[in-house]
Amino acid sequence: MHELSLPPAADARRLTAPEFQRLAAVPAAAEWFANLDNPRTRRAYRADLADFCHFLGLTAPDEFRAVTRAHVLAWRGELERRGLAGATVRRKLAALASLFDYLLERNAMAGGNPVHGVKRPTLDSNEGKTPALGDHQARALLDAPDPATLKGQRDRALLAVLLYHGLRREEAARLGIQDLQERRGVPHLRVHGKGGKLRFLPLHPVAAERVHAYLAASGHHVGQEKAPLFVPLRGRRTGAGLTADGIYAVVGTYAKAAGISVAGLGVHGLRATAATNALEHEADIARVQQWLGHANISTTRLYDRRHARAADSPTFRVRY
């Protein structure tokens, strides 16, 4: 029987024995945290777990093994006594459930997930209602950038991509030239969603026209398939694209220029606008769920405001 031999590594660097042992000793809880791709989720979950550990007095990863459902219930009660919003309590419990799921998967603890079976607050009718624009406001925002300048062309394309496809700001920031693809002869956007999930969205004709006009004016895509789609225009180019925060600033600037005053409006508000508009024009809610990249259709239902349209109110049926 031949001895098993492994192929040599691509480079000469190999782990030393102490390095190997140090990596093997990394707690599963630390591995779980390192696998959180989204920086905003990582920040929120870090704070949530720090809150839980402080409440129970946990100081070492091994102590998670002793956590029971009673501990989780006591923490939930404390969160409610603090008057935290239901959505915040749900997120904190979701963070904890995700950690314990990972620990169980890695055999780092026995038994079941202590968070499972702990009732989470229901979202009332107002929670999760990200502000959405009316059609006239969306049109005003789309037309706010100056098409005579390169910056205006870039921002017209960016706003069209957001408003016609319902992207998260991180997803828009990750778009590259190579994410403009044809599938069965139809232009698509390849979107890098949460958890590394890909989805392909047909490119809306208005967005396609604006994106191609912007690229023709910029020229940064020529021979640069790996270049970002939306790039900064000031200062020395580093090859990096617009950041998620930069995209947020673009939306705020043009909303103000268009005279749009909506409390809490941001990139997520444009996502809500796109979803609400699609649903109001009879898009199937299951298809909208896939389009937005939601893991659960209950999240998509937060954007379904057809029952609350002012035009359908009995107010406008009263006749005197």
Phi, psi and chi 1 to 4 in degrees:
 res  aa     phi    psi   chi1   chi2   chi3   chi4
   1 MET       -  127.5 -173.0  171.4 -177.0      -
   2 HIS   -73.9  143.1  -63.7  -68.2      -      -
   3 GLU   -70.3  136.4 -178.1 -179.7   -9.6      -
   4 LEU   -70.1  126.7  176.4   65.5      -      -
   5 SER  -121.5  139.3   60.2      -      -      -
   6 LEU   -95.9  143.3  -63.1  176.3      -      -
   7 PRO   -66.5  150.3   23.3  -32.6      -      -
   8 PRO   -66.0  150.4   22.1  -31.8      -      -
   9 ALA   -67.7  161.1      -      -      -      -
  10 ALA   -64.4  -32.6      -      -      -      -
  11 ASP  -122.0  172.9   57.6   49.6      -      -
  12 ALA   -80.2   -9.5      -      -      -      -
  13 ARG   -69.9  127.4  179.2   79.7  171.1   97.5
  14 ARG  -131.5  151.5  -70.7 -170.5  173.6   90.4
  15 LEU   -69.7  137.9  -67.9  177.6      -      -
  16 THR   -76.5  165.5   64.3      -      -      -
  17 ALA   -58.5  -44.7      -      -      -      -
  18 PRO   -63.1  -37.6  -23.7   34.4      -      -
  19 GLU   -64.3  -41.9  -74.0  172.4  -27.0      -
  20 PHE   -60.7  -46.5  178.2   87.1      -      -
  21 GLN   -64.8  -37.6  -66.8  -60.1  -32.0      -
  22 ARG   -64.5  -41.2 -172.0  164.3   60.3 -111.1
  23 LEU   -70.0  -36.3  -71.7  173.9      -      -
  24 ALA   -65.9  -23.5      -      -      -      -
  25 ALA   -91.3    2.9      -      -      -      -
  26 VAL   -63.8  125.2  170.1      -      -      -
  27 PRO   -62.1  148.0  -18.3   29.9      -      -
  28 ALA   -60.0  -32.9      -      -      -      -
  29 ALA   -62.4  -38.0      -      -      -      -
  30 ALA   -69.6  -36.1      -      -      -      -
  31 GLU   -62.4  -43.7  -70.7 -179.9    1.1      -
  32 TRP   -58.1  -46.1  165.9   82.5      -      -
  33 PHE   -65.0  -39.6 -172.0   76.8      -      -
  34 ALA   -66.0  -24.8      -      -      -      -
  35 ASN   -84.5   -1.5  -78.7  -31.9      -      -
  36 LEU   -78.1  110.8  -64.0  175.4      -      -
  37 ASP   -76.6  -40.3  -66.0  -32.1      -      -
  38 ASN   -77.0  122.9 -171.3  -59.7      -      -
  39 PRO   -63.6  -32.6   18.0  -29.3      -      -
  40 ARG   -69.9  -41.2  -66.7  170.5   66.3 -166.6
  41 THR   -63.2  -40.8  -59.1      -      -      -
  42 ARG   -61.1  -44.3 -167.1 -179.4  -61.8  118.2
  43 ARG   -62.7  -45.5  -76.4 -164.7  -62.0  -88.8
  44 ALA   -65.4  -45.6      -      -      -      -
  45 TYR   -67.4  -34.0  -81.1   19.5      -      -
  46 ARG   -59.8  -46.4 -177.5 -164.1  -64.6  -87.3
  47 ALA   -66.2  -38.5      -      -      -      -
  48 ASP   -63.8  -45.1  -64.6  -22.3      -      -
  49 LEU   -70.6  -34.4  -69.9  176.1      -      -
  50 ALA   -63.2  -38.4      -      -      -      -
  51 ASP   -61.8  -47.7 -171.1  -25.3      -      -
  52 PHE   -62.9  -46.4 -179.9   71.5      -      -
  53 CYS   -63.0  -39.3  -68.6      -      -      -
  54 HIS   -65.3  -41.3  176.5   74.6      -      -
  55 PHE   -63.0  -41.5  176.1   72.5      -      -
  56 LEU   -90.3  -13.1  -68.3 -174.5      -      -
  57 GLY    78.5   26.2      -      -      -      -
  58 LEU   -75.1  137.0  -56.6 -178.2      -      -
  59 THR  -126.7   -9.0   57.9      -      -      -
  60 ALA  -141.2  147.2      -      -      -      -
  61 PRO   -55.5  -35.5  -25.2   33.8      -      -
  62 ASP   -61.8  -21.9  -75.8  -10.9      -      -
  63 GLU   -73.1  -13.8  -65.7  175.7   -5.6      -
  64 PHE   -61.7  -25.4  -77.7  116.9      -      -
  65 ARG   -63.1  -25.1  -62.6  174.9 -177.3  173.7
  66 ALA   -90.0   -3.1      -      -      -      -
  67 VAL   -72.2  134.8  172.2      -      -      -
  68 THR  -119.5  173.7   67.6      -      -      -
  69 ARG   -62.3  -32.9 -174.8  176.9  -62.6  172.8
  70 ALA   -61.0  -38.6      -      -      -      -
  71 HIS   -63.7  -43.1  -66.1  118.1      -      -
  72 VAL   -65.9  -40.6  179.9      -      -      -
  73 LEU   -63.1  -39.6  -74.5  167.5      -      -
  74 ALA   -64.2  -40.0      -      -      -      -
  75 TRP   -66.4  -43.2 -175.7   49.4      -      -
  76 ARG   -59.2  -41.2 -172.2 -164.7   65.6 -177.5
  77 GLY   -61.1  -39.1      -      -      -      -
  78 GLU   -65.6  -41.1  169.3   62.6   17.2      -
  79 LEU   -61.8  -40.8  -61.1  176.5      -      -
  80 GLU   -68.7  -36.9  -69.1  171.2  -14.4      -
  81 ARG   -64.5  -29.7  -81.2 -169.6  -68.6  -85.3
  82 ARG   -73.7   -9.7  -77.3 -166.2 -123.4  159.5
  83 GLY    79.4   23.3      -      -      -      -
  84 LEU   -68.5  149.5  -63.2 -178.6      -      -
  85 ALA   -63.1  150.2      -      -      -      -
  86 GLY   -56.2  -39.3      -      -      -      -
  87 ALA   -63.8  -35.6      -      -      -      -
  88 THR   -69.1  -43.0  -57.8      -      -      -
  89 VAL   -63.3  -41.1  176.1      -      -      -
  90 ARG   -60.8  -42.4  -73.6  173.7   64.0   88.8
  91 ARG   -64.7  -42.0 -170.2 -157.0   66.0 -135.6
  92 LYS   -63.1  -42.0  -73.8  176.9  174.9  -68.1
  93 LEU   -68.3  -34.7  -69.8  171.7      -      -
  94 ALA   -65.0  -39.5      -      -      -      -
  95 ALA   -61.4  -45.5      -      -      -      -
  96 LEU   -66.2  -41.6 -161.7   58.9      -      -
  97 ALA   -62.7  -40.0      -      -      -      -
  98 SER   -62.7  -42.1  174.8      -      -      -
  99 LEU   -61.8  -48.8  168.7   62.1      -      -
 100 PHE   -67.9  -33.6  -79.2  116.3      -      -
 101 ASP   -58.5  -41.8  -81.1  -18.8      -      -
 102 TYR   -68.5  -41.3 -171.2   84.2      -      -
 103 LEU   -62.7  -39.6  -64.9  178.2      -      -
 104 LEU   -67.2  -40.7  -73.4  164.8      -      -
 105 GLU   -61.4  -35.5 -179.3 -175.6  -33.6      -
 106 ARG   -90.3    8.1  -63.2  -60.0  -52.7  -85.4
 107 ASN    57.6   31.2  -63.7  -43.5      -      -
 108 ALA   -87.3   -4.4      -      -      -      -
 109 MET  -155.7  160.2   61.1  180.0  -72.0      -
 110 ALA  -106.2  169.4      -      -      -      -
 111 GLY    85.4 -154.5      -      -      -      -
 112 GLY  -110.2  179.7      -      -      -      -
 113 ASN   -76.2  117.9 -171.3  -36.5      -      -
 114 PRO   -68.2  -13.1   24.3  -33.7      -      -
 115 VAL   -84.2  -26.6 -174.3      -      -      -
 116 HIS   -64.9  133.5  -68.9  174.1      -      -
 117 GLY    93.2  -10.3      -      -      -      -
 118 VAL   -84.3  116.8  173.8      -      -      -
 119 LYS   -65.3  133.2 -172.1  175.7  179.9 -179.7
 120 ARG  -100.3  147.9  -56.7 -176.7 -169.7 -173.3
 121 PRO   -58.8  140.1  -19.1   29.9      -      -
 122 THR   -78.7  147.0   56.3      -      -      -
 123 LEU   -81.3  126.7  -65.5  177.5      -      -
 124 ASP   -74.8  174.7   63.0   42.7      -      -
 125 SER   -64.2  -16.2   59.8      -      -      -
 126 ASN   -98.8  -17.5  -67.2  -41.5      -      -
 127 GLU   -75.9  145.2  -76.5 -168.7  -57.7      -
 128 GLY    78.9    3.2      -      -      -      -
 129 LYS   -88.5   77.6  -64.5  -69.1 -173.1  176.6
 130 THR   -61.0  134.9  -56.7      -      -      -
 131 PRO   -61.3  135.6   21.1  -32.0      -      -
 132 ALA  -116.8  150.6      -      -      -      -
 133 LEU   -86.0  152.2  -59.5  178.4      -      -
 134 GLY   -76.0  165.3      -      -      -      -
 135 ASP   -58.3  -41.2  -69.8   -4.2      -      -
 136 HIS   -66.3  -34.1   66.2  -70.1      -      -
 137 GLN   -71.0  -40.1  -67.7  172.7  -48.7      -
 138 ALA   -62.1  -42.1      -      -      -      -
 139 ARG   -64.1  -40.5  -73.7 -168.2  -66.5  -91.5
 140 ALA   -63.4  -39.4      -      -      -      -
 141 LEU   -67.0  -42.2 -174.5   60.1      -      -
 142 LEU   -61.2  -32.1  -75.1  165.7      -      -
 143 ASP   -95.4    0.5  -68.0  -21.6      -      -
 144 ALA   -68.6  -40.2      -      -      -      -
 145 PRO   -68.1  148.1  -20.3   33.0      -      -
 146 ASP   -78.3  115.7 -178.2    0.5      -      -
 147 PRO   -73.4   -6.2   25.8  -33.1      -      -
 148 ALA   -84.6   -7.7      -      -      -      -
 149 THR  -117.2  157.2   67.0      -      -      -
 150 LEU   -64.8  -41.3  177.5   56.6      -      -
 151 LYS   -61.0  -42.7 -177.8  179.7 -174.3  -56.6
 152 GLY   -62.9  -39.7      -      -      -      -
 153 GLN   -66.8  -40.6  -70.1 -167.2  -25.6      -
 154 ARG   -61.2  -45.5 -179.0 -159.0   66.3 -175.6
 155 ASP   -73.3  -30.7  -64.5  -16.0      -      -
 156 ARG   -63.2  -41.7  -78.2  167.9   62.7   84.1
 157 ALA   -66.0  -43.4      -      -      -      -
 158 LEU   -61.9  -47.3  173.2   58.9      -      -
 159 LEU   -64.5  -35.4  -68.0  171.7      -      -
 160 ALA   -67.3  -40.5      -      -      -      -
 161 VAL   -62.2  -40.2  164.2      -      -      -
 162 LEU   -69.8  -47.4  -65.7  171.9      -      -
 163 LEU   -78.4  -23.4  -84.2  166.3      -      -
 164 TYR   -99.4   -5.4  -76.7  108.0      -      -
 165 HIS  -132.6   -7.1  -55.8   90.9      -      -
 166 GLY    64.9   36.9      -      -      -      -
 167 LEU   -78.8  150.6  -58.7 -169.4      -      -
 168 ARG   -72.1  158.4  -57.8  174.9  176.8   94.7
 169 ARG   -67.2  -33.4   61.7  177.3 -179.9  173.5
 170 GLU   -65.5  -36.0  -68.3   85.7   -0.8      -
 171 GLU   -67.1  -40.6  -67.1  171.9  -16.4      -
 172 ALA   -65.6  -37.7      -      -      -      -
 173 ALA   -67.0  -28.8      -      -      -      -
 174 ARG   -82.9  -11.7  -68.9 -168.5 -167.2  109.1
 175 LEU   -61.2  134.1  -74.5  174.9      -      -
 176 GLY  -121.5  170.9      -      -      -      -
 177 ILE   -56.2  -39.4  -60.5  -61.7      -      -
 178 GLN   -72.3   -6.4   60.0 -172.8   -6.2      -
 179 ASP   -86.6   -2.1  -66.4  -42.0      -      -
 180 LEU   -89.0  105.7  -63.6  169.5      -      -
 181 GLN  -131.8  155.2  -59.2 -173.1   -4.2      -
 182 GLU  -103.2  132.9  -80.8 -154.2    1.4      -
 183 ARG  -128.1  115.5  -65.8  169.5   64.3   84.1
 184 ARG    54.4   38.7  -58.9 -178.3   66.9  178.1
 185 GLY    81.9    4.4      -      -      -      -
 186 VAL  -113.6  128.2  177.6      -      -      -
 187 PRO   -62.0  134.7  -19.9   31.3      -      -
 188 HIS  -131.6  159.2  -81.4   67.5      -      -
 189 LEU  -103.1  129.2  -78.0  176.5      -      -
 190 ARG   -92.3  115.8 -179.6  177.9   63.7  177.8
 191 VAL  -107.3  128.6  179.7      -      -      -
 192 HIS   -92.3  101.1  -57.5 -100.9      -      -
 193 GLY   -91.1 -166.9      -      -      -      -
 194 LYS   -63.8  146.4  -75.7 -174.3  174.6 -179.1
 195 GLY    65.6   22.2      -      -      -      -
 196 GLY    73.3   12.3      -      -      -      -
 197 LYS   -79.0  135.3  -65.2  179.6 -179.3  177.6
 198 LEU   -99.8  143.2  -70.2  176.9      -      -
 199 ARG  -139.9  150.8   63.6 -173.5 -168.8  -81.6
 200 PHE  -114.9  121.7  -67.3   85.5      -      -
 201 LEU  -115.1  129.1  -51.4 -179.2      -      -
 202 PRO   -56.2  136.1  -23.6   33.9      -      -
 203 LEU   -80.0  122.4 -172.5   59.4      -      -
 204 HIS   -62.6  140.3 -168.2  -77.8      -      -
 205 PRO   -54.9  -39.0  -26.4   34.2      -      -
 206 VAL   -65.7  -44.2  172.8      -      -      -
 207 ALA   -64.6  -41.0      -      -      -      -
 208 ALA   -60.3  -45.0      -      -      -      -
 209 GLU   -61.4  -42.3  179.4 -177.4   -8.6      -
 210 ARG   -72.9  -38.9  -68.8 -173.7  174.6 -158.4
 211 VAL   -63.5  -44.5  166.1      -      -      -
 212 HIS   -67.9  -35.2  -69.1  -50.5      -      -
 213 ALA   -65.8  -41.4      -      -      -      -
 214 TYR   -64.4  -44.7  153.7   59.2      -      -
 215 LEU   -66.9  -36.4  -68.9  177.3      -      -
 216 ALA   -63.4  -37.2      -      -      -      -
 217 ALA   -77.0  -37.3      -      -      -      -
 218 SER   -78.9  -46.2  168.8      -      -      -
 219 GLY    72.7    3.9      -      -      -      -
 220 HIS   -74.5   -8.6   76.7  -83.7      -      -
 221 HIS   -86.8  -14.6   63.9  -63.7      -      -
 222 VAL   -65.5  117.0  177.7      -      -      -
 223 GLY    68.3   13.7      -      -      -      -
 224 GLN  -130.0   66.6  -61.0  -67.9  -32.3      -
 225 GLU   -62.7  -25.5  -71.5 -173.5   -1.9      -
 226 LYS   -92.2    5.2  -66.2 -174.7  178.1 -179.7
 227 ALA   -71.8  151.5      -      -      -      -
 228 PRO   -63.6  153.4  -16.9   29.5      -      -
 229 LEU   -73.2  -47.0  179.8   55.7      -      -
 230 PHE  -108.4  115.9  -61.8  110.0      -      -
 231 VAL  -116.2  151.6  -63.7      -      -      -
 232 PRO   -64.4  150.5  -15.4   28.3      -      -
 233 LEU  -111.3   -7.3  -57.8  176.2      -      -
 234 ARG  -105.7  150.0  -69.2 -176.8  179.3  177.8
 235 GLY    74.3 -173.6      -      -      -      -
 236 ARG   -75.8  131.4 -173.9  169.1   66.9   87.5
 237 ARG   -73.0  131.0  -70.4 -172.9  177.9  178.1
 238 THR  -109.8   -3.4   61.5      -      -      -
 239 GLY    92.0   -6.2      -      -      -      -
 240 ALA   -86.6  151.9      -      -      -      -
 241 GLY   -92.2 -179.9      -      -      -      -
 242 LEU   -58.2  138.4  -86.0 -179.4      -      -
 243 THR   -81.8  166.9   64.7      -      -      -
 244 ALA   -60.0  -39.3      -      -      -      -
 245 ASP   -67.6  -35.5  -72.4  -18.3      -      -
 246 GLY   -64.5  -38.5      -      -      -      -
 247 ILE   -66.9  -39.9  -69.4  173.2      -      -
 248 TYR   -58.4  -42.3 -179.9   87.9      -      -
 249 ALA   -65.7  -38.4      -      -      -      -
 250 VAL   -59.8  -46.5  167.1      -      -      -
 251 VAL   -60.4  -46.4  171.4      -      -      -
 252 GLY   -62.4  -39.4      -      -      -      -
 253 THR   -62.8  -46.5  -63.4      -      -      -
 254 TYR   -78.5  -27.3  -71.8  110.1      -      -
 255 ALA   -62.8  -42.5      -      -      -      -
 256 LYS   -65.7  -42.4 -176.2  176.4 -179.6 -179.5
 257 ALA   -63.8  -31.6      -      -      -      -
 258 ALA   -87.0    2.2      -      -      -      -
 259 GLY    73.2   25.5      -      -      -      -
 260 ILE   -92.2  116.6  -61.6  170.9      -      -
 261 SER  -118.3   91.7 -179.6      -      -      -
 262 VAL  -125.6  117.9  175.3      -      -      -
 263 ALA   -59.9  130.2      -      -      -      -
 264 GLY    79.0    9.7      -      -      -      -
 265 LEU   -71.1  134.0  178.9   67.8      -      -
 266 GLY  -153.6 -161.1      -      -      -      -
 267 VAL   -61.8  -36.3  179.1      -      -      -
 268 HIS   -66.3  -27.9 -151.8   69.8      -      -
 269 GLY   -66.0  -34.1      -      -      -      -
 270 LEU   -71.5  -33.6  -55.3 -165.7      -      -
 271 ARG   -63.8  -43.7  179.2  169.5  162.7   84.8
 272 ALA   -64.8  -37.1      -      -      -      -
 273 THR   -62.4  -46.3  -60.5      -      -      -
 274 ALA   -63.2  -44.6      -      -      -      -
 275 ALA   -65.4  -45.5      -      -      -      -
 276 THR   -61.4  -43.4  -60.0      -      -      -
 277 ASN   -63.5  -43.7 -169.4  -76.1      -      -
 278 ALA   -62.0  -43.2      -      -      -      -
 279 LEU   -66.9  -38.8  -71.5  166.9      -      -
 280 GLU   -66.6  -22.8  -73.0 -177.4  -17.4      -
 281 HIS  -100.5   30.2  -72.6   90.5      -      -
 282 GLU    71.1   23.4  -50.3  -52.3  -35.4      -
 283 ALA   -66.8  143.1      -      -      -      -
 284 ASP   -68.6  131.4  179.0   78.4      -      -
 285 ILE   -64.7  -31.9 -167.6  166.9      -      -
 286 ALA   -66.8  -36.5      -      -      -      -
 287 ARG   -69.9  -36.3  -61.4  -68.8  -62.3  -86.3
 288 VAL   -65.1  -37.6  174.0      -      -      -
 289 GLN   -57.4  -47.7  176.0 -165.6   -4.9      -
 290 GLN   -65.3  -40.2  -64.0  171.7  -10.0      -
 291 TRP   -60.8  -41.7 -173.9   63.6      -      -
 292 LEU   -82.2  -15.2  -66.8  172.6      -      -
 293 GLY    78.4   29.8      -      -      -      -
 294 HIS   -81.3  137.2  -75.6  156.0      -      -
 295 ALA   -75.5  -28.7      -      -      -      -
 296 ASN  -128.8  134.3 -164.9  -49.2      -      -
 297 ILE   -67.1  -20.9 -160.3  167.9      -      -
 298 SER   -62.9  -30.7   62.4      -      -      -
 299 THR   -67.4  -40.5  -52.6      -      -      -
 300 THR   -63.9  -35.7  -47.2      -      -      -
 301 ARG   -63.5  -21.1  -70.1 -162.8 -179.4  100.1
 302 LEU   -63.2  -22.3  -64.4  174.4      -      -
 303 TYR   -93.1   -4.0  -62.1  111.4      -      -
 304 ASP   -86.4   96.3 -168.4   -4.8      -      -
 305 ARG  -111.0   23.2  -56.4  169.7 -168.6 -178.7
 306 ARG   -62.4  -30.2  -73.4  171.0  -72.4 -174.6
 307 HIS   -73.7  -12.2   63.9  -77.2      -      -
 308 ALA  -112.0   15.1      -      -      -      -
 309 ARG   -65.4  129.1  -73.0 -174.8  -69.7 -160.6
 310 ALA   -59.5  -37.8      -      -      -      -
 311 ALA   -62.8  -22.4      -      -      -      -
 312 ASP   -93.5    1.4  -65.6  -24.6      -      -
 313 SER   -68.3  144.7  169.7      -      -      -
 314 PRO   -55.9  -20.4  -27.4   35.6      -      -
 315 THR   -51.1  -41.3  -64.8      -      -      -
 316 PHE   -88.6    9.2  -60.0  108.6      -      -
 317 ARG  -104.7   -6.5  -60.0  -64.0 -177.0  -93.5
 318 VAL   -76.3  130.7  176.4      -      -      -
 319 ARG  -129.9  133.1  -61.2  -74.8 -171.9  -87.2
 320 TYR  -125.8      -  -66.3  111.2      -      -
